[in-house]
Amino acid sequence: MILPSDWPSRVEQASPAELPGMIGQLSQAQAAMWARLHRPVPLAAEPQPGTQNEARMVGIGEAATYLRMSTSWMYRNAASIPLATKIGSRWRFSTRGLDKYLRDHQTN
């Protein structure tokens, strides 16, 4: 939902009795947007060998984006993500492991 460009005038023209209802509608829209923002990335179809969807290793930044988490969350939880490995001081994550983590933690 995108607010109409004339929303400030609509607020000014609304009666005091209408304002709580408008605030409620805005709160519902805000809650829906936050829920959408935090929904896991849709799972990709099972990769076929030799295709671009084949599992690959990614760094912590790309893995954080993939899971829609912060990099600090990734560092704290890296050991619990399947097929994650630490090479020296750097974590690497298999995209298959990230998909498995999403499947195991889906709330839909």
C-alpha positions in Angstrom: 0.0 0.0 0.0 1.3 3.4 -0.9 -0.3 6.4 0.8 -2.0 8.7 -1.6 -0.2 11.9 -2.3 -3.0 13.9 -0.7 -2.9 12.1 2.6 -1.9 15.2 4.6 -5.0 17.0 3.5 -7.2 13.9 4.2 -5.9 13.8 7.7 -6.6 17.6 8.1 -10.1 17.2 6.7 -11.0 14.1 8.8 -13.2 14.5 11.8 -11.8 13.6 15.2 -14.1 10.6 15.2 -12.6 9.3 12.0 -9.0 9.6 13.1 -8.8 6.4 15.3 -10.1 4.3 12.4 -7.5 5.9 10.0 -4.7 5.2 12.6 -5.9 1.6 12.9 -5.8 1.1 9.1 -2.3 2.6 9.1 -1.2 0.3 11.9 -2.5 -2.7 10.1 -0.6 -1.7 6.9 2.6 -1.1 8.9 2.3 -4.5 10.6 1.8 -6.2 7.2 4.8 -4.5 5.8 7.0 -5.5 8.7 5.8 -9.1 8.4 6.6 -9.1 4.6 10.0 -7.6 5.2 10.9 -10.4 7.7 9.4 -13.3 5.7 12.1 -15.8 4.7 13.4 -15.8 1.1 11.3 -18.2 -1.0 13.0 -21.6 -1.3 14.5 -22.3 -4.7 13.6 -25.4 -6.6 15.9 -28.4 -6.1 19.1 -27.7 -8.0 19.9 -29.8 -11.0 23.5 -30.9 -11.5 25.4 -28.7 -13.9 22.9 -25.8 -13.7 23.3 -22.3 -12.2 21.2 -23.4 -9.2 23.8 -26.0 -8.1 25.0 -25.5 -4.6 27.8 -23.1 -4.1 29.7 -21.6 -1.2 29.1 -18.0 -0.2 30.6 -15.6 2.4 28.9 -14.3 5.5 27.6 -11.1 3.9 25.8 -13.0 1.0 24.6 -15.6 3.5 23.1 -12.9 5.7 21.3 -11.3 2.8 20.0 -14.8 1.7 18.6 -15.4 5.2 17.6 -11.8 5.7 19.6 -11.6 8.9 22.3 -9.2 10.0 26.0 -10.2 9.8 26.3 -10.1 13.6 23.4 -12.6 13.8 25.2 -14.8 11.3 28.4 -14.8 13.3 26.5 -15.7 16.5 24.6 -18.5 14.8 27.0 -19.7 12.1 27.7 -23.0 13.8 24.0 -24.0 13.9 23.6 -23.6 10.1 24.0 -26.8 8.1 27.0 -27.2 5.9 28.7 -24.1 7.3 32.4 -24.3 7.6 35.1 -22.0 9.1 38.2 -21.6 7.0 40.8 -19.8 9.1 38.8 -16.9 10.6 36.2 -16.8 7.8 32.9 -18.6 7.6 31.6 -20.1 4.4 28.1 -21.3 3.8 26.7 -23.8 1.3 23.5 -22.5 -0.4 22.0 -26.0 0.1 22.7 -25.6 3.9 21.1 -22.2 3.9 18.0 -23.6 2.1 17.8 -26.4 4.6 18.1 -23.9 7.5 15.2 -21.9 5.9 13.1 -25.1 5.5 13.7 -26.2 9.1 12.9 -22.7 10.5 9.9 -21.8 8.3 6.9 -20.5 10.3 4.4 -20.4 7.5 
